[in-house]
Amino acid sequence: MHRRTLPLALAGTLAAPAVLRAQAWPARSIRIVVPVPPGGGTDMISRLLQPQLQARLGQNIVIENRPGGGSTIGTNLVANSAPDGYNLLAIDSAIAVNPFLYTRLPFDTQRDLQPVSLLATAPVILVTHPSFAPKTLADVLAYLRANPGKVNFASGGNGASTHLSGEMLRMVANVDIVHVPFAGTGPGVTAVLSGTVQMMFAGISSTRQHVETGRLNAIAVTGGARSPALPNVPTFAESGLPGMSAETIWGFWAPTGTPPEIGERLAREVKEILAIPEIRARAIDLGFVPEGSTPAEFRERFARELATWGPIVRQSGARAD
């Protein structure tokens, strides 16, 4: 009897530190580093979650914008922070693109960071200036094939998802289009609004109002389903071009070594917050598809993102250094 109860007692002793650690956390403010300027999608989804996280965790949530280097400066800051549950990174698909875009990074994403939770996804939308004659995807593709190298598409910068979505179209549809990079999504959208550039792949949050007012034409959205923010815009697959699977993802990350029970607690809180009807409605209104996941589920999703973006970056030849 003694031999049978000893392993149970030992297991309880070994589990005690983890239980105590989970009970003690959080004991002070938590920092969420956003590696892009205020106002973008990563900043918006983080600030949407901030009040509810503060209330549920009983501590201040400090959002710290650390832009620069295509998100690498803020990412490096968290990758080299203490793995104690008080340092988090909020980042979009750049986390899966940068390992292929940069020859050398000051951190190893898969070694130095661990996934916490998928926050949201969003399709990328193809928009055109109203003066651009084609109005459907079929017409756009026919025009591009009849006029190789004569149509420009704007992006938010070399290697941005708005750029790589155009490269995906080049690969999937076998068309020749000219990339025109801008210093951010906003200037790119402005260029299309003015008619300087004929078309652009962009986030719904940055184009929705222009689509609704008729200043931009919405051609199609990437991904497997229509966006709830623009339900009348078809997907590429519905429009006859399967394979345009590009989506932007947003998630929370922590330095490797952060206690797993802390990551699991954060993931549970995020999922519950995103299920609150008014929070969910606000996220959708901003152009997001609210998600939430376990750390393990997010790790699997990240692996799929690497498999999607790696070949596109390599074939496009895009470099950021």
C-alpha positions in Angstrom: 0.0 0.0 0.0 2.9 2.3 0.9 4.6 1.6 -2.5 1.4 2.5 -4.3 0.8 5.8 -2.5 4.4 7.0 -2.8 4.3 7.9 -6.5 1.0 9.9 -5.9 2.6 11.8 -3.0 5.7 12.5 -5.1 3.6 13.7 -8.0 1.8 16.1 -5.7 5.0 17.4 -4.5 6.4 18.0 -8.0 3.1 19.7 -9.1 3.1 22.0 -6.2 5.5 24.7 -7.6 3.5 24.9 -10.8 0.2 25.4 -8.9 1.7 28.0 -6.6 3.2 29.8 -9.5 -0.1 29.9 -11.3 -1.8 31.2 -8.2 0.7 33.9 -7.7 0.6 35.2 -11.2 -0.1 38.0 -12.0 1.3 40.0 -9.1 2.1 43.2 -11.1 1.5 45.0 -14.4 1.8 43.0 -17.6 3.5 44.5 -20.7 2.2 43.8 -24.2 4.7 45.0 -26.8 3.2 46.0 -30.1 6.0 46.1 -32.7 4.2 48.6 -35.0 2.9 52.1 -34.7 -0.4 52.9 -33.0 -3.5 52.7 -35.1 -2.7 49.5 -37.1 -4.5 46.2 -36.8 -2.1 44.7 -34.2 -2.6 47.8 -32.0 -6.4 47.8 -32.5 -6.9 44.2 -31.5 -4.6 44.5 -28.5 -6.4 47.6 -27.2 -9.8 45.9 -27.8 -8.7 43.1 -25.4 -6.9 45.4 -22.9 -9.8 46.5 -20.6 -11.3 43.0 -20.3 -7.8 41.4 -19.6 -7.2 44.0 -16.9 -10.5 43.2 -15.2 -10.0 39.5 -15.4 -6.4 39.4 -14.3 -6.7 42.2 -11.7 -3.5 44.0 -13.0 -2.7 46.8 -15.4 -2.1 45.8 -19.0 0.4 48.2 -20.5 0.6 48.4 -24.2 4.0 49.5 -25.5 4.4 50.4 -29.1 7.9 49.6 -30.3 7.8 50.0 -34.1 10.7 49.6 -36.5 12.6 47.1 -38.6 9.5 45.5 -40.0 8.3 44.4 -36.5 11.7 43.0 -35.6 12.7 45.6 -33.0 9.7 44.9 -30.8 9.9 41.2 -31.4 13.5 41.1 -30.4 12.7 43.0 -27.2 10.2 40.4 -26.1 12.4 37.5 -27.3 15.1 38.7 -24.9 12.8 39.5 -22.0 12.3 37.5 -18.8 10.0 34.5 -19.3 7.9 35.3 -16.3 4.5 36.0 -17.8 4.9 39.8 -17.6 6.2 40.3 -21.1 4.0 39.5 -24.1 4.2 40.2 -27.8 1.2 41.0 -30.0 2.1 40.6 -33.7 0.5 39.8 -37.0 1.7 37.6 -39.9 5.1 39.3 -39.9 6.0 36.6 -37.3 5.8 34.0 -40.1 7.2 36.1 -42.9 10.3 37.7 -41.3 12.3 34.5 -41.0 12.2 34.3 -44.8 12.4 38.0 -45.5 15.6 38.7 -43.5 19.0 37.1 -44.1 19.7 37.4 -40.4 17.5 38.2 -37.4 18.7 38.9 -33.9 16.4 36.2 -32.6 15.1 32.8 -33.7 11.4 32.9 -33.7 10.9 29.2 -33.0 13.6 29.0 -30.4 13.1 32.3 -28.5 9.3 32.7 -28.6 6.4 30.5 -27.6 2.8 30.9 -28.9 0.1 31.8 -26.4 -3.1 32.4 -28.4 -4.4 33.2 -31.8 -6.4 36.4 -31.4 -7.9 37.0 -34.8 -7.6 36.4 -38.5 -8.7 38.5 -41.5 -8.8 38.0 -45.2 -7.0 40.3 -47.5 -9.2 42.2 -50.0 -8.3 43.1 -53.6 -9.6 46.6 -54.4 -9.3 48.7 -57.5 -9.8 52.3 -58.5 -13.3 52.9 -60.0 -11.6 54.1 -63.3 -10.1 50.6 -63.7 -12.4 49.0 -66.2 -12.6 45.4 -65.0 -15.2 45.0 -62.2 -15.1 41.3 -61.5 -12.2 38.9 -60.8 -12.7 37.1 -64.1 -12.5 40.5 -65.9 -9.5 41.6 -63.9 -7.6 38.3 -64.7 -8.5 38.6 -68.4 -7.2 42.2 -68.5 -4.0 41.3 -66.7 -3.3 38.4 -69.1 -4.0 40.7 -72.1 -1.8 43.4 -70.7 1.2 41.8 -69.0 3.4 44.2 -67.0 1.1 47.1 -67.5 -0.9 47.1 -64.3 0.5 48.2 -61.0 -0.5 47.0 -57.5 0.3 49.0 -54.3 1.5 47.5 -51.0 2.3 48.6 -47.5 6.0 47.8 -48.1 8.3 45.1 -49.4 7.5 41.8 -47.8 4.3 43.1 -46.2 1.2 40.8 -46.4 -0.2 43.3 -48.9 2.8 42.7 -51.1 2.9 39.0 -50.7 -0.8 38.6 -51.5 0.0 40.2 -54.8 2.9 37.8 -55.3 0.5 34.9 -54.5 -1.9 36.2 -57.2 1.1 36.3 -59.6 1.9 32.7 -58.8 -1.7 31.2 -58.6 -3.1 33.1 -61.7 0.1 33.2 -63.7 -0.2 37.0 -64.3 2.5 39.7 -64.7 1.8 42.6 -62.4 4.1 45.4 -61.2 4.7 45.9 -57.5 4.7 49.5 -56.2 5.7 49.5 -52.5 4.7 52.3 -50.1 5.8 53.2 -46.6 2.7 51.6 -45.0 -0.8 50.5 -45.9 -2.2 54.0 -45.5 -0.1 55.6 -48.3 -0.7 52.6 -50.5 -4.5 53.0 -50.1 -4.2 56.7 -50.8 -2.4 56.0 -54.0 -5.2 53.7 -55.2 -7.8 56.2 -54.1 -6.1 58.9 -56.3 -5.8 56.5 -59.3 -2.0 56.6 -59.2 -2.0 52.8 -58.9 -4.8 50.7 -60.3 -5.2 48.1 -57.5 -4.1 46.9 -54.1 -4.4 44.0 -51.7 -5.2 45.5 -48.3 -6.7 44.8 -44.9 -10.5 45.3 -44.7 -10.1 47.7 -41.8 -8.2 50.1 -44.0 -10.5 49.9 -47.1 -14.0 49.1 -45.8 -15.2 52.7 -45.6 -14.0 53.4 -49.1 -15.7 50.3 -50.5 -18.9 51.3 -48.8 -18.8 54.8 -50.3 -17.8 53.6 -53.7 -14.4 55.2 -53.8 -12.9 51.8 -54.2 -14.2 48.7 -56.0 -14.0 45.4 -54.0 -13.1 42.5 -56.3 -12.6 39.5 -53.9 -11.3 38.5 -50.6 -8.7 35.8 -49.8 -9.3 32.8 -47.5 -12.0 30.2 -47.2 -15.0 32.3 -46.3 -16.4 35.8 -46.9 -15.6 38.4 -44.4 -18.5 39.2 -42.0 -17.4 42.9 -42.3 -18.1 42.9 -46.1 -20.4 39.9 -46.6 -21.3 40.9 -50.2 -17.8 40.6 -51.4 -17.1 37.1 -52.8 -14.0 35.0 -52.1 -11.4 34.3 -54.8 -12.5 30.7 -54.8 -16.1 31.6 -55.3 -15.0 33.8 -58.2 -13.2 31.0 -59.9 -9.6 31.2 -58.5 -9.0 28.7 -55.7 -5.6 28.8 -54.0 -5.6 32.4 -52.8 -5.4 31.3 -49.2 -3.5 34.3 -47.8 -4.9 35.6 -44.5 -3.5 38.0 -41.9 -3.3 36.5 -38.4 -2.8 38.2 -35.1 -1.6 36.5 -31.9 0.0 36.7 -28.5 3.5 35.3 -27.9 5.7 35.0 -24.9 9.5 34.5 -24.3 10.4 30.8 -24.5 10.4 29.4 -21.0 7.3 31.2 -19.8 5.5 28.8 -17.5 2.9 26.9 -19.6 0.2 27.3 -17.1 0.4 31.1 -17.5 0.1 30.8 -21.3 -2.9 28.5 -20.9 -4.5 30.9 -18.5 -4.0 33.8 -20.9 -5.4 31.7 -23.8 -8.5 30.9 -21.8 -9.1 34.5 -20.9 -8.6 35.6 -24.5 -11.0 33.1 -25.9 -13.7 34.0 -23.3 -13.3 37.7 -24.0 -13.6 37.3 -27.8 -16.8 35.3 -27.2 -18.5 38.3 -25.4 -21.1 39.5 -27.9 -20.2 43.2 -27.9 -16.5 42.5 -28.1 -17.0 40.0 -30.9 -19.2 42.6 -32.8 -16.7 45.3 -32.3 -13.9 43.0 -33.6 -15.9 42.2 -36.7 -16.8 45.8 -37.3 -13.0 46.6 -37.3 -12.5 43.9 -40.0 -11.3 41.0 -37.8 -12.6 37.5 -37.5 -12.2 36.9 -33.7 -10.6 33.5 -32.9 -9.0 32.5 -29.7 -7.0 29.2 -29.3 -4.9 27.1 -27.0 -1.1 27.5 -27.2 -0.9 24.1 -28.9 -3.5 25.0 -31.5 -1.7 28.3 -32.2 1.6 26.4 -32.7 -0.1 24.3 -35.3 -1.5 27.3 -37.1 1.9 29.0 -37.0 3.4 26.0 -38.8 0.9 26.3 -41.5 1.7 30.0 -41.9 5.4 29.2 -42.3 4.5 26.7 -45.0 2.3 29.2 -46.8 4.6 32.3 -46.8 8.0 30.7 -47.1 7.6 29.6 -50.8 6.0 32.9 -51.7 8.8 35.0 -50.2 11.4 32.8 -51.9 9.8 32.9 -55.3 9.1 36.6 -55.2 12.7 37.3 -54.3 11.6 39.8 -51.6 14.3 40.8 -49.1 14.3 43.4 -46.3 18.0 43.7 -45.7 
